[in-house]
Amino acid sequence: MCPTAYDLGEDFKVALLSVTEGDDKPFKYPGIFARAAVTVISKIDLLPHVDFDMEAVKAQVLTLNPSAVFLQVSSRTGQGLDAWLRLLSDKLEAKREVL
């Protein structure tokens, strides 16, 4: 059973894709990528060392979810983490305004 098909009470779904996994995952696992508000592409510091087509991944995800948002991050270098944390902070602030 895949939990991507169910509402689990989360505020929004996030798909996490590491560049080391390969660029074919969105069409292999369309459920999560079609429902995810955000696709976080991680380990981008390894891009020079792996066969990963960023534009192909984005095109696949956008085919499944035209309103998808992409973030590219590296925990090793810190690249993109500020945008990820800002997004989480903005979502939390929006939720607090509703409550």
C-alpha positions, 0 to 999 in steps of 0.5 A, a space after each residue: 500500500 502506497 501512502 501517497 494515494 491517501 490524505 495522512 493529515 499532512 499540510 502538503 506533500 513533498 517528494 524527495 529525489 536524490 541525484 544519486 537515484 537517477 533521473 527516471 524516478 518521476 515516471 516510475 513513481 508517478 503517485 508521489 510526484 503528481 501529488 507533491 506540492 514540492 519536489 526537493 532534489 538533493 545531493 546536488 553537489 554530486 551532479 558533476 559525478 553522476 548521470 542525472 538530467 535535471 531538465 528531464 526530471 523537471 519535465 517529467 514532474 511538470 507533466 505529472 503536476 504542472 504546479 510543482 515547485 522545485 528546490 535543489 539542495 545539498 546538505 554537504 555544502 548548504 546550497 539551497 537549504 535557505 530556500 527550503 527552510 524559508 518555504 517551511 517557515 512560510 507554510 508554518 506562518 500561513 498555517 498559524 494565520 488560519 488558526 
